[in-house]
Amino acid sequence: MRVTQIFAAAALALVSTFAAAADNAEQAIRKTLQSLELGVPVDSVASSPLNGLYEVKLEGGRVLYASADGQFVMQGYLFQIQDGKPVNLTEKTERQAIAKTINAIPAAEMVVYPAKGETKSHITVFTDTTCPYCHKLHAEVPELNRRGIEVRYVAFPRQGLGSPGDEQLQAVWCSSDRKAALDKMIDGKEIKAAKCANPVGKQFALGQSIGVNGTPAIVLENGQVIPGYQPAPQVAKLALAK
């Protein structure tokens, strides 16, 4: 056998060994996570930048880490020092996944307030019509629009499905003019709308999957999640940052 053939065979055997090890690790990790009953599906299991540690991506974007045998699972930030500075690899991965998920929501399923003139960026806001700070943020939507930021609302009944907030949000999403209905509801006026198939429950579950636990929760175009109210100038600064 020629030397090149020997090297090729050895390389193939090594690749096969690594593939088998990765498959075994994935099976072990998935088995462990299934026993933990996280309630969130696992999107993928793959090697992380740190040898011996596997990166587990959950549906919605959150990241866990696990040992190859599945005996150790942890949640936290993984940093890498690059050019003498710490880079948060976990946050970077999560933001990319959240951005992909959030930016894929069809416009027809949201309540959209377009930017005035050129659209420079957009934010997606998980809102609840019974939330005082959501009202405060909503009052600043015109200012955000003026600054070139499109505001996209999705529903998040903070007290859960079946709550008064859930009923109000469903009425908004079932209205023929959602913007007008949302404006009136936040202004304290009652609106009536026939029951319909709507995405409120789906959006509530989506919010939970990316870690939203209160309103308003603002998701920037890059996937960064800002929990709680922020004044329009601060939101604009973050949304327009490159």
N, C-alpha and C positions, 0 to 999 in steps of 0.2 A: 504494500500500500504506500502510495506517495505521501510525502510529508504534508502537502496541502490537504490531502484527503483525511489524514489523521487529525489535523487541526480542525477541519470542517466537522468531522464526526464528533470530536471533543466539544466543540462549540455547540453543536446541536444537542448533545447529551446534557450540557450545562443549562441550555435554554429550557429543555424539557424538565429538568430538575427544579429550576426556579418556577416554572409554570405550575408544576405539581404542588410545590410548596405554597404558592400564592392561592391556588384553588383550595388546598386544605385549610389555610388560614381563613379564607373567606367563609368557608362552611362552618368552621368553629366559631367565628365571630358572629355570624348570622344566627347560629344556634343559641349563643349566649344572649344576644339582643332579643331574640324571640322569647326567651324565658323571663326577661326583664319586663316584658309587656309595656314597652314605651308608648304605644298607641300611635306612633308615627312610622310609616313605612321607610325601609332602608333603600336609598337610591343606588348606592354603590359602596364597595369596599375595595380599597387599593392601598398600595404602599405609600407611606408618607415620606417627606424629605428626610426624616430621622430614621436611621436604620433600626429595624426591629419593631417599629411602631406603624400601625395601619390606620389610615384615615377613613372614617365612616361618614358618608354624606347621607343625611336624612332628607326625606321629602320636604321641600320648603326651603332648604338651604343650610340648616344647622349642621354642625360638624362635631363628631365624637372621635376619640382615639382608642385603639385597642391593641392588646398584645396578640402575637400570632396564634397563641393557643386559646384565645378568647377568655382567659381567666382574669384579665385586668381590662377594665373599661374606664375611661376618664373623660371629663368634659372640662375644657379650659383652653387657654391660648398657647399656641406653639409659636415661639419667636425664632427668627434666624438673624444672626448678626451679619449685615452686609455693609461693607465699607465703613465698619466701625459703628453702624447705627442699627438698632433693632427693627426688624420688619415683622409685623404681626401676620404670619401666614394663615392662621385660622380666620381672622377677620377678613383678610383678602379673599379667601375661598368662599366664605359665607356671603360676602357682599356680591360676588359674581353670581352665585346661585340665586340669591334673593332677587337681584336685578333681573335675571332671566325669567324668574317666575312671575314677578310683579309686572314687568313690562309686557308680558304675554297676555295679560287680562284684556279681553276685547273691550273696545271703547263702548260698545253697545250695552255692556254690563256695568258701566260706571256712570257717575254723574260728573260731567266734565265742564269746567269753567275755563275757556280758552284764554290764552295770553293776548294782550293787546299788541298789535303789530307783530314784530318778529318773535317767534317762539324760541327762546334761548335755552329753556330747560323745562322739566316738568317734575312735579311731586305727586305721590299717591298717598292719600290720607285715609286711614282707617278711622271712621267717625261714628258717633252715636248722638242722635238728636236730643237725648236726655242729659248730655254731658256739658256742663257749663264752660269748660275750657275749649270744647269743640265750637261752642257758640262764639267764644272770643276769637278763635282762629278764623272762623267763617267770616267774621266782620272785617278781617284783614285780607280776604281773598282778592278784592278789587285792587289792593296795593300790590299784591303778588303778581296779579295779571298785568298790571301797569309796568312792572319790572321785567316782563317777558317770560313769566313762569306760568305754565298751564297747571291748574289744580285738578287732580282727578280723585274723586271720592269713591271709596268702597265702604261697605257696611261692616260694622263690628259692634253688635249689641253687647255692651260690656257686662251686663248682668245675665247674659246667656240667652239662648233661644227660648221663646215663650214669654220673655219679659216685656214690660211696656215699651222699652226701647226697640226691641225686636219687632213688635207690632207697628210702631211708628216707621221704622226703616222699611218694612215691607210695604207699607202704604205709600211711602215715597217712591220706592222702586216699581210699584205697580201703577203709578200715575202716568198720564199721557205726557205731562211736562215735568220731568223729574227735578229740573233746576228750580222751577217755580214752587214745586211742592216742598223741596228741601228748604228753600228760603222761608216759606210760610211756617213750616214746622219748627225751624230754629227760632223764628220770631214769636213762637208761642201760640200760633194759630192752628186750629184743628183742620185736618184735611181728610177727605173721604176718598177711598179708592177701592174698587172691586178687587177681591182676592185674585191673584194670578201666580203663575210660575215665575219665580224670581231667584236671583243669586245670593240673597242675604245669608242663608245658611252656609252656602259654599264659601262665601267670602269670610265669614266668621271662622270657619275651619282653617282657611288659608292663613288668616291672621295668627291663629294659634300655632300653626305649623312653623311660622317664622319667628315666633317668640313674642308676639303682641299680647299684652295682658292688661292694657288700659288704653283709653282714648284721650286726646287724639294721638295717633302714632303716625309719624310722617316718614315715608320711604322716599329717599332721593333717587334720582335716575341711576346712580351708580350702585344702588342696593343698600346704602347706609340707612339704618333705622334710627330715627330720632324719637325717643319716647317722650310724650308730653308736649305741652304747648311751648312754642317759641315765637317771639315777635316776628313780624314780617321781614324786617331788615336782616335779622339773624338767619332766618330760613333762606332768604334770597342769597345771602352771602355763601351759605353752605351749598345751595343748589347750583350756583353759578361758578363755584370753585373748580378749577381744572387740576 
